[in-house]
Amino acid sequence: GLPMAMARAMALRGERIGHNMAQVRMAFQPDQSNSRGDVHGGSLATLLDCTLAAAVRSHDPAAYGVATIDLTLHFVAAASGDVIATAHCERRGRSISFARGEVRSEDGTLVALATGSFKLIARHPKPED
């Protein structure tokens, strides 16, 4: 899964992460809906940011965290239930990686598209007390 407090708050669940890809499900939460009762665009943006980030560090998640440099979104359709994001790391450099992804509703409807660039940040072991 995604060991982040925000991921828990957003009800994100990593379904598959590895081999330069990630698939993350976001359960529908009425508190994160817009005035029409659909999934809010900000929630979709968070889902895509987390999923693209998971894809770019999927080669060694224990060794790397990431910082988002750029995230471009295109909202295609509304969704009112659980949504599933998939992302692929298209290129990983020594410090910068590029990914693309999409969100689909449970019935397969394309909801949003994204591309992003991310800075890889090496994790440092915490010193023992």
C-alpha positions as CSV (number, residue, x, y, z in Angstrom):
1,G,0.0,0.0,0.0
2,L,0.9,3.6,0.4
3,P,2.3,4.4,3.8
4,M,1.1,8.0,4.0
5,A,-1.4,9.6,6.4
6,M,-3.0,11.4,3.5
7,A,-3.5,8.2,1.6
8,R,-5.3,6.8,4.6
9,A,-7.5,9.9,4.9
10,M,-8.3,9.8,1.2
11,A,-9.1,6.0,1.4
12,L,-6.4,5.2,-1.2
13,R,-5.5,1.5,-1.5
14,G,-2.5,0.3,-3.5
15,E,-3.8,-2.7,-5.5
16,R,-0.6,-3.3,-7.6
17,I,2.7,-1.5,-7.3
18,G,5.9,-2.7,-9.0
19,H,7.7,-3.0,-12.3
20,N,7.4,0.7,-13.2
21,M,3.6,0.8,-12.7
22,A,1.0,1.4,-10.0
23,Q,-2.7,0.8,-9.6
24,V,-4.5,2.5,-6.7
25,R,-8.2,2.5,-5.8
26,M,-9.9,5.4,-4.1
27,A,-13.1,4.5,-2.3
28,F,-16.0,7.0,-2.8
29,Q,-16.4,9.2,0.2
30,P,-19.4,11.6,0.3
31,D,-17.2,14.2,2.2
32,Q,-14.9,14.4,-0.8
33,S,-17.7,15.0,-3.4
34,N,-18.6,18.1,-5.3
35,S,-22.0,19.9,-5.2
36,R,-23.4,17.4,-7.7
37,G,-22.4,14.4,-5.6
38,D,-19.6,13.3,-7.9
39,V,-16.0,12.7,-6.9
40,H,-14.4,16.1,-6.5
41,G,-11.6,17.1,-9.0
42,G,-9.2,17.8,-6.2
43,S,-9.7,14.3,-4.9
44,L,-8.9,12.9,-8.4
45,A,-5.8,15.1,-8.5
46,T,-4.6,13.7,-5.2
47,L,-5.3,10.2,-6.4
48,L,-3.3,10.8,-9.6
49,D,-0.4,12.5,-7.8
50,C,-0.1,9.6,-5.4
51,T,-0.4,6.9,-8.1
52,L,2.1,8.5,-10.5
53,A,4.5,9.0,-7.6
54,A,4.1,5.3,-6.7
55,A,4.9,4.3,-10.2
56,V,8.1,6.3,-10.4
57,R,9.5,4.9,-7.2
58,S,8.2,1.4,-7.8
59,H,11.7,0.1,-8.6
60,D,12.8,0.6,-5.0
61,P,10.1,2.2,-2.8
62,A,12.1,1.6,0.4
63,A,15.1,3.5,-0.9
64,Y,13.2,6.5,-2.5
65,G,10.6,9.0,-1.8
66,V,9.5,11.6,-4.4
67,A,8.6,15.3,-4.7
68,T,6.2,16.3,-7.4
69,I,7.7,18.8,-9.8
70,D,4.8,19.1,-12.2
71,L,1.4,17.5,-12.6
72,T,-0.9,18.1,-15.6
73,L,-4.5,16.9,-15.4
74,H,-7.3,16.5,-17.9
75,F,-10.7,15.8,-16.6
76,V,-12.8,13.8,-19.1
77,A,-15.9,12.6,-17.3
78,A,-17.6,12.6,-13.9
79,A,-17.5,9.7,-11.5
80,S,-19.8,9.0,-8.5
81,G,-18.4,5.8,-7.1
82,D,-15.0,4.1,-6.4
83,V,-12.3,5.1,-9.0
84,I,-9.2,3.2,-10.0
85,A,-6.0,5.0,-11.1
86,T,-3.2,3.3,-13.1
87,A,0.2,4.9,-13.9
88,H,3.4,4.0,-15.7
89,C,6.9,5.4,-15.2
90,E,7.9,6.3,-18.7
91,R,11.4,7.4,-18.0
92,R,13.5,7.3,-14.8
93,G,16.7,9.3,-14.7
94,R,19.2,9.6,-11.8
95,S,17.1,12.3,-10.1
96,I,14.0,13.1,-12.3
97,S,11.3,10.7,-13.4
98,F,8.3,11.0,-15.8
99,A,5.0,9.2,-15.5
100,R,1.6,9.2,-17.1
101,G,-1.7,7.8,-15.8
102,E,-5.4,7.7,-15.9
103,V,-8.4,7.3,-13.7
104,R,-11.4,5.1,-14.6
105,S,-14.7,4.4,-12.9
106,E,-15.5,0.9,-11.9
107,D,-17.5,0.5,-15.2
108,G,-14.4,1.4,-17.2
109,T,-15.3,5.0,-18.1
110,L,-12.3,7.2,-18.5
111,V,-12.5,9.9,-15.9
112,A,-9.2,11.8,-16.0
113,L,-5.7,11.7,-17.6
114,A,-2.4,12.9,-16.1
115,T,1.3,13.4,-16.8
116,G,3.8,14.3,-14.2
117,S,7.5,14.8,-13.4
118,F,8.9,13.8,-10.0
119,K,12.2,14.3,-8.2
120,L,13.5,11.1,-6.7
121,I,14.7,11.6,-3.1
122,A,16.9,9.0,-1.4
123,R,15.6,7.9,2.0
124,H,18.2,8.0,4.7
125,P,18.0,5.4,7.5
126,K,16.9,6.9,10.8
127,P,19.8,6.7,13.3
128,E,19.2,4.3,16.1
129,D,18.9,5.7,19.6
